Structures are given as structure tokens and as C-alpha cells.
């Protein structure tokens, strides 16, 4: 158990976090610019995190609490974006989610210091805002992964595509798709009235039905991680298809007409990845990917499953570094707190990765490499 600071020092730390005026933005930017090259991420992951509410403020008072309805004892969830590889991860940026009921609650916003220009914004929009900010720092993801809370949202997927960002995102079993080789058609035009528009004549299928129709024999065993406790493996299949649904269709039509003034009714292609574990009665997990059609099944699986690294490092962020030990109740205090925790985690990550870098640059390694090249 960590040793508690003397009362005076602890109070100074709390004042530094909750009341000082330093800007966390440059600290986060420097941290992200340093860690992305060091980690060499295979993907960026979008994640949610919540924070438990402390019963008392630092001085024992009853200060206003950033709390969202429906989550008793929780601070509002935050959206985070992480650089992640198989060996390390690090938060790059954070966005605090402001619930809808705060939009018109001026007294509560004032007491907790929420800036006037900050209002309610959906989490998927906060994630896209974060990608835009990081792009302004010269940092662009190789591919984005996210859970179904984001992946199910056609606007989020479309926003990534608009930014030229590929993704591998989880979806629920009820998201609907058309097979990739089915095309929209238009009835013959009689010459009277409005000319019929091309559309898909068959109803889209839930991904669960599309995958189950291929049968268990279509699935291939893939190992995505080797560890001290054994290998992580299961059975997967990748299918080309076209995400459907009202919102997906409207977004595709708007994008096509903006470029060419006409839309042929064809929905964009994507890859559906599905998992059917041994012993399960049916497939259990699904992902949509915008990566090229030739992407290897093993690579799709590795990216879909790379979230394990985030969950592993979150244990250190929360329990070792105190991410969920926030005692401040203000907008400023929260941003200072997560910035300092992120910096501490980046330091530890750098120390863990340093021996590998030192070994690679050691005289014996260099001479061995030179002898092989000669």
C-alpha cells in the first residue's frame, strides 16, 4: 500500500491539482508527441472511463460534484484516445463528457467551473474532435479501434472515413448489412412522373443471420496473442458486405451527391469480422472494418483484440497511479488530475521500453549487426 504524504504536503499537492492555473494542454501535447514514436502504435483505441465520487471534499466540505444522472456515485464518463501496440499503450488525449442536463444548469456549471463555451456533446463527437486535435499536432492514427458503443454508430464510422482514417470497430449482432455482391436496381421508368431511384430490393440482414448462414465450417482458428498463461485463440471468419440501415444509407447518399450530384444507390463496402468460439452455439462477437479487402484474417483479429493492452494498462492507471482517486470537484481539477496521471504512466512506460531500446543500441548488438551486414 502506498505511503500517505504528510498532511501539509498532501494539501499542497491537492491545491496544485485543484486550484492552480497551469494549462494542461501543452503537457498533454508534449506527452503525446513523445510517446507515439516510442510506442510505434499499431492502432489508436477509443475508450470510456468513469470516476467514483468521493464523499467529502479535501477540506471535509460538501463541494458541488460533477455527477451525471443515472450513475449514482459517478463523475461523468470521459472519452480517451490511446496509442496502443502489443507491448505498450498510453493515453494521448482526454475529453470530459458533460451530460445533457448540464446544458441549462448555469449555477451548477458555475460552481464546478465548466467553461461557458462547453456544452453537451455526444461521446462519438468528442472522439472525432480528439482525432482532429491530435491531427493538428501532427499525429494521425494508423487505424482506430473502438467498442460497440462507438462502432454501432454510423455517424462515427462515417466521420472516420471522411478523415481518411481506417477502423476496426465492434458492433452488435443486430446491425444490418447487405451481401457485397448484391446490387441496387431501379424499376423500368414509364416516362411519367419522377424517375425511379436504384435501391436494394431485398431487406438487409442482421450480421448474426448473415454469418450464421455461412456455417461453422467457414471459420478458421486464429491465435492473436501468446502469453505466459498460454495462447489466446478462437475461430473467426471475415466477409465482405455493405453496412445498411437508414442512417448509413443517408450518409452514403449525401457523400455521393456532394461529389457527383447523383447517387447510384450502392452502399460502401466493408469487412465483417465474426468470432465463433469452440463450444459456443452461435457466433458471439462482431466487428466492422474499413481496411482493404486483402487484409489478412490474422491481422484483422489482432487489431480487433488489441484492446486487451488498454485494459491491462488501465489497471496501472487506476490502481497504481490513482486515476480513479480524484478528490477534486472542478473542471480544472479533473483536467489537471488526468494529465498528471497520464504523465506518470508515460514515464513508467518509457522506463519499461527503455531496456529494449538500450539492448538494440548496445555495442555488442551493433557489432553483431555490423558483422552480419559485412
Wavefront OBJ file of the C-alpha trace (Angstrom):
o trace
v 0.000 0.000 0.000
v 1.328 3.438 -0.919
v 2.540 5.552 1.999
v 0.423 8.612 2.735
v 2.023 12.039 2.403
v 2.325 14.285 5.468
v -0.773 16.467 5.865
v 0.929 19.669 4.735
v 2.448 18.089 1.618
v -0.799 16.390 0.727
v -2.661 19.678 0.973
v -0.067 21.332 -1.287
v -0.500 18.589 -3.870
v -4.283 18.948 -3.760
v -4.006 22.710 -4.233
v -1.642 22.188 -7.166
v -4.157 19.834 -8.797
v -7.407 21.614 -7.971
v -6.662 25.308 -7.645
v -3.523 26.236 -9.597
v -3.863 27.830 -13.018
v -1.341 25.862 -15.104
v -2.527 24.827 -18.553
v -2.669 21.031 -19.029
v -2.856 21.335 -22.835
v 0.873 21.761 -23.568
v 1.710 18.963 -21.108
v -0.611 16.540 -22.888
v 0.670 17.567 -26.291
v 4.302 17.060 -25.300
v 3.401 13.718 -23.773
v 1.594 12.551 -26.929
v 4.353 13.761 -29.263
v 6.936 11.876 -27.197
v 5.039 8.636 -26.682
v 3.656 7.953 -30.173
v 7.113 7.437 -31.760
v 8.264 5.483 -28.720
v 5.339 3.057 -28.716
v 5.065 2.789 -32.509
v 1.330 2.086 -32.233
v -0.466 -0.455 -34.386
v -3.743 1.332 -33.629
v -5.387 4.056 -31.613
v -8.143 2.960 -29.282
v -11.173 4.988 -28.217
v -12.284 4.205 -24.690
v -14.639 5.347 -21.921
v -13.745 5.704 -18.258
v -15.828 6.707 -15.245
v -14.690 8.100 -11.915
v -16.063 7.265 -8.452
v -17.383 10.214 -6.431
v -15.629 10.987 -3.148
v -17.929 11.513 -0.181
v -16.126 14.602 1.074
v -14.063 17.342 -0.450
v -10.404 17.820 0.535
v -11.301 20.112 3.401
v -14.211 17.959 4.560
v -16.788 20.260 2.969
v -19.639 19.429 0.613
v -18.470 20.959 -2.663
v -20.521 20.569 -5.848
v -19.919 17.260 -7.603
v -19.626 16.644 -11.345
v -22.216 13.895 -11.391
v -24.349 12.547 -14.224
v -27.878 11.297 -13.691
v -28.397 7.568 -13.814
v -24.879 6.958 -12.486
v -25.126 7.470 -8.743
v -21.716 7.956 -7.218
v -20.004 8.524 -10.558
v -18.419 11.509 -12.175
v -19.417 11.924 -15.818
v -17.682 9.493 -18.114
v -14.674 10.676 -20.057
v -13.621 9.806 -23.591
v -9.975 8.885 -24.017
v -7.824 8.066 -27.020
v -4.837 5.743 -26.571
v -1.880 4.792 -28.737
v -1.561 1.015 -28.494
v 0.715 -1.775 -29.659
v 1.072 -5.362 -28.489
v 3.708 -4.268 -25.961
v 2.549 -0.879 -24.641
v -0.131 1.787 -24.653
v -0.505 5.362 -23.471
v -3.404 7.855 -23.277
v -2.930 10.629 -25.830
v -5.864 12.891 -25.000
v -8.972 13.116 -22.808
v -12.415 14.709 -23.114
v -14.762 15.041 -20.133
v -18.338 14.173 -21.098
v -20.841 16.839 -19.983
v -24.358 15.352 -19.566
v -27.370 16.856 -21.301
v -28.930 18.071 -18.057
v -25.966 20.422 -17.525
v -26.724 22.389 -20.694
v -29.121 24.816 -18.948
v -27.923 24.411 -15.363
v -25.899 27.620 -15.096
v -25.481 27.608 -11.262
v -24.062 24.092 -11.183
v -21.770 24.806 -14.140
v -20.528 27.958 -12.429
v -19.832 26.215 -9.111
v -17.812 23.469 -10.781
v -16.042 25.784 -13.220
v -17.319 24.331 -16.507
v -16.354 26.885 -19.186
v -19.218 28.789 -20.764
v -18.378 27.552 -24.261
v -18.512 23.884 -23.220
v -21.866 22.165 -23.617
v -23.279 18.702 -24.055
v -21.667 16.786 -26.906
v -22.156 13.121 -27.715
v -19.214 10.859 -26.930
v -18.706 9.840 -30.559
v -18.393 13.529 -31.474
v -15.906 14.048 -28.639
v -13.832 11.192 -30.052
v -13.816 12.747 -33.531
v -12.940 16.136 -32.010
v -9.988 14.457 -30.325
v -8.732 12.994 -33.596
v -8.939 16.455 -35.152
v -6.958 17.990 -32.313
v -4.285 15.289 -32.461
v -4.056 15.730 -36.235
v -3.332 19.404 -35.537
v -0.360 18.184 -33.501
v 0.857 16.144 -36.477
v -0.369 12.821 -35.027
v -2.557 10.562 -37.177
v -3.706 7.023 -36.252
v -2.693 4.003 -38.356
v -6.156 2.563 -37.650
v -8.817 3.164 -34.983
v -10.477 0.543 -32.842
v -13.464 1.047 -30.537
v -16.154 -0.934 -28.766
v -19.756 -1.230 -29.934
v -20.768 1.972 -28.145
v -18.941 3.763 -30.961
v -18.807 1.135 -33.707
v -22.578 0.754 -33.843
v -22.888 4.447 -34.699
v -22.942 5.037 -38.482
v -22.083 8.724 -37.970
v -18.921 7.807 -36.070
v -17.790 5.359 -38.765
v -18.611 7.909 -41.466
v -16.687 10.603 -39.583
v -13.592 8.403 -39.533
v -13.907 7.667 -43.261
v -14.291 11.372 -44.031
v -10.996 11.947 -42.234
v -9.273 9.153 -44.164
v -8.959 7.012 -41.013
v -9.414 3.242 -41.246
v -11.129 1.407 -38.412
v -11.855 -1.959 -36.833
v -14.829 -1.376 -34.517
v -17.106 -3.721 -32.601
v -20.808 -3.849 -33.456
v -23.829 -5.634 -32.023
v -25.350 -8.697 -33.647
v -28.377 -6.709 -34.838
v -26.543 -4.226 -37.088
v -27.839 -4.812 -40.623
v -25.890 -5.359 -43.836
v -26.300 -6.364 -47.470
v -24.056 -9.034 -49.039
v -21.286 -7.334 -51.017
v -22.341 -8.900 -54.331
v -25.963 -7.680 -54.174
v -26.621 -4.501 -56.184
v -29.424 -1.936 -56.129
v -31.759 -1.833 -59.117
v -34.401 0.575 -60.392
v -37.740 -0.432 -61.988
v -38.286 0.475 -65.605
v -39.388 4.088 -65.986
v -42.722 4.648 -67.713
v -41.746 8.151 -68.749
v -44.279 9.746 -66.426
v -43.595 11.182 -63.003
v -40.344 11.004 -61.094
v -37.722 8.609 -62.418
v -37.340 5.608 -60.034
v -34.129 5.587 -57.991
v -31.928 2.494 -57.618
v -32.355 0.679 -54.315
v -31.740 -2.721 -52.792
v -34.788 -4.900 -53.374
v -34.109 -7.337 -50.530
v -34.216 -6.362 -46.871
v -30.813 -6.153 -45.187
v -29.819 -8.964 -42.838
v -28.600 -8.689 -39.245
v -24.924 -9.648 -39.144
v -25.793 -12.579 -36.896
v -28.005 -14.067 -39.622
v -25.503 -13.384 -42.408
v -22.649 -15.043 -40.519
v -24.665 -17.993 -39.253
v -25.735 -18.702 -42.830
v -22.115 -19.490 -43.744
v -21.931 -22.211 -41.106
v -19.231 -23.184 -38.632
v -17.106 -24.679 -41.420
v -16.369 -21.195 -42.776
v -14.487 -20.231 -39.600
v -10.709 -20.539 -39.199
v -8.744 -20.835 -35.970
v -6.562 -17.790 -35.294
v -4.105 -17.137 -32.442
v -3.847 -13.438 -31.634
v -1.652 -13.442 -28.542
v 0.957 -15.655 -26.919
v 1.379 -15.165 -23.188
v 2.820 -16.723 -20.067
v -0.596 -18.178 -19.287
v -0.995 -19.718 -22.720
v -2.206 -18.723 -26.153
v -5.318 -16.702 -26.913
v -7.079 -18.306 -29.861
v -10.528 -18.745 -31.293
v -12.304 -19.239 -34.633
v -13.023 -16.333 -36.976
v -14.390 -15.502 -40.402
v -14.094 -12.314 -42.490
v -16.823 -11.472 -45.014
v -17.177 -8.588 -47.420
v -20.545 -6.823 -47.116
v -22.208 -3.400 -47.184
v -23.414 -1.825 -43.911
v -27.088 -0.869 -44.240
v -29.656 0.946 -42.128
v -31.418 4.260 -42.624
v -28.601 6.410 -41.277
v -25.857 4.580 -43.198
v -27.864 4.963 -46.415
v -28.455 8.696 -45.892
v -24.800 9.329 -45.143
v -23.713 7.402 -48.242
v -26.196 9.278 -50.398
v -25.139 12.671 -49.034
v -21.450 11.893 -49.607
v -22.069 10.652 -53.172
v -24.286 13.547 -54.241
v -21.853 16.069 -52.778
v -19.179 14.722 -55.135
v -21.105 13.693 -58.252
v -24.607 15.184 -57.860
v -26.059 11.693 -58.436
v -26.144 8.526 -56.365
v -26.320 5.072 -57.893
v -27.680 3.621 -54.646
v -24.581 1.492 -53.982
v -23.566 1.357 -50.318
v -19.832 1.369 -49.478
v -18.162 -1.993 -48.872
v -16.585 -3.033 -45.586
v -15.362 -6.233 -43.938
v -17.373 -8.019 -41.293
v -15.239 -9.979 -38.825
v -17.032 -12.522 -36.634
v -15.916 -14.820 -33.828
v -17.428 -18.247 -33.123
v -15.636 -19.783 -30.127
v -15.307 -23.536 -29.832
v -18.236 -24.891 -27.861
v -20.478 -21.877 -28.474
v -23.850 -22.467 -30.118
v -23.526 -19.395 -32.347
v -21.092 -16.560 -33.170
v -20.515 -14.283 -30.195
v -18.675 -11.150 -31.382
v -18.695 -8.946 -34.477
v -16.568 -6.118 -35.878
v -16.748 -3.863 -38.937
v -13.525 -2.888 -40.681
v -12.755 -0.377 -43.419
v -9.309 -1.869 -44.069
v -8.614 -3.072 -47.633
v -10.267 -6.281 -48.794
v -6.938 -8.121 -48.922
v -6.122 -7.583 -45.237
v -5.123 -10.912 -43.692
v -7.583 -12.536 -41.296
v -4.906 -12.806 -38.587
v -4.220 -9.051 -38.815
v -7.922 -8.192 -38.548
v -8.206 -10.389 -35.462
v -5.080 -8.925 -33.855
v -6.380 -5.378 -34.276
v -9.893 -6.276 -33.111
v -8.452 -7.883 -29.973
v -5.692 -5.352 -29.234
v -7.946 -3.724 -26.641
v -6.526 -6.200 -24.107
v -3.473 -3.952 -23.877
v -5.600 -0.944 -22.907
v -7.409 -2.907 -20.221
v -4.076 -4.155 -18.876
v -2.645 -0.633 -18.626
v -5.867 0.789 -17.166
v -5.240 -1.327 -14.076
v -1.988 0.547 -13.568
v -3.586 3.916 -14.357
v -6.397 3.362 -11.855
v -4.918 1.309 -9.051
v -1.206 2.098 -9.260
v -1.317 5.748 -10.316
v -4.644 6.864 -8.863
v -6.657 7.726 -11.962
v -9.900 6.982 -10.095
v -8.720 8.592 -6.837
v -9.756 12.072 -7.895
v -10.731 14.170 -4.867
v -11.304 17.458 -6.661
v -14.755 18.555 -7.772
v -13.919 21.069 -10.504
v -13.445 21.101 -14.257
v -9.885 22.373 -13.799
v -9.067 19.827 -11.104
v -10.217 16.928 -13.261
v -8.115 18.022 -16.238
v -5.050 18.567 -14.050
v -5.519 15.180 -12.397
v -5.788 13.081 -15.572
v -2.876 14.998 -17.123
v -0.567 14.221 -14.213
v -1.627 10.568 -14.124
v -1.024 10.301 -17.873
v 2.451 11.813 -17.499
v 3.287 9.356 -14.704
v 2.080 6.423 -16.801
v 4.108 7.673 -19.779
v 7.227 7.791 -17.593
v 6.723 4.208 -16.426
v 6.006 3.045 -19.963
v 9.171 4.711 -21.196
v 11.190 3.003 -18.464
v 9.753 -0.397 -19.410
v 10.528 0.137 -23.085
v 13.978 1.659 -22.491
v 15.837 -1.636 -21.814
v 14.744 -2.928 -25.224
v 15.976 0.229 -26.899
v 19.246 0.104 -24.914
v 19.790 -3.541 -25.866
v 19.202 -2.763 -29.531
v 21.788 0.050 -29.377
v 24.355 -1.702 -27.180
v 27.933 -2.113 -28.595
v 27.627 -5.929 -28.717
v 24.334 -5.740 -30.607
v 25.694 -3.156 -33.021
v 28.867 -5.151 -33.710
v 26.829 -8.310 -34.215
v 24.561 -6.459 -36.646
v 27.561 -4.996 -38.469
v 29.214 -8.410 -38.793
v 26.026 -9.833 -40.320
v 25.882 -6.948 -42.778
v 29.527 -7.269 -43.833
l 1 2 3 4 5 6 7 8 9 10 11 12 13 14 15 16 17 18 19 20 21 22 23 24 25 26 27 28 29 30 31 32 33 34 35 36 37 38 39 40 41 42 43 44 45 46 47 48 49 50 51 52 53 54 55 56 57 58 59 60 61 62 63 64 65 66 67 68 69 70 71 72 73 74 75 76 77 78 79 80 81 82 83 84 85 86 87 88 89 90 91 92 93 94 95 96 97 98 99 100 101 102 103 104 105 106 107 108 109 110 111 112 113 114 115 116 117 118 119 120 121 122 123 124 125 126 127 128 129 130 131 132 133 134 135 136 137 138 139 140 141 142 143 144 145 146 147 148 149 150 151 152 153 154 155 156 157 158 159 160 161 162 163 164 165 166 167 168 169 170 171 172 173 174 175 176 177 178 179 180 181 182 183 184 185 186 187 188 189 190 191 192 193 194 195 196 197 198 199 200 201 202 203 204 205 206 207 208 209 210 211 212 213 214 215 216 217 218 219 220 221 222 223 224 225 226 227 228 229 230 231 232 233 234 235 236 237 238 239 240 241 242 243 244 245 246 247 248 249 250 251 252 253 254 255 256 257 258 259 260 261 262 263 264 265 266 267 268 269 270 271 272 273 274 275 276 277 278 279 280 281 282 283 284 285 286 287 288 289 290 291 292 293 294 295 296 297 298 299 300 301 302 303 304 305 306 307 308 309 310 311 312 313 314 315 316 317 318 319 320 321 322 323 324 325 326 327 328 329 330 331 332 333 334 335 336 337 338 339 340 341 342 343 344 345 346 347 348 349 350 351 352 353 354 355 356 357 358 359 360 361 362 363 364 365 366 367 368 369 370 371 372 373 374
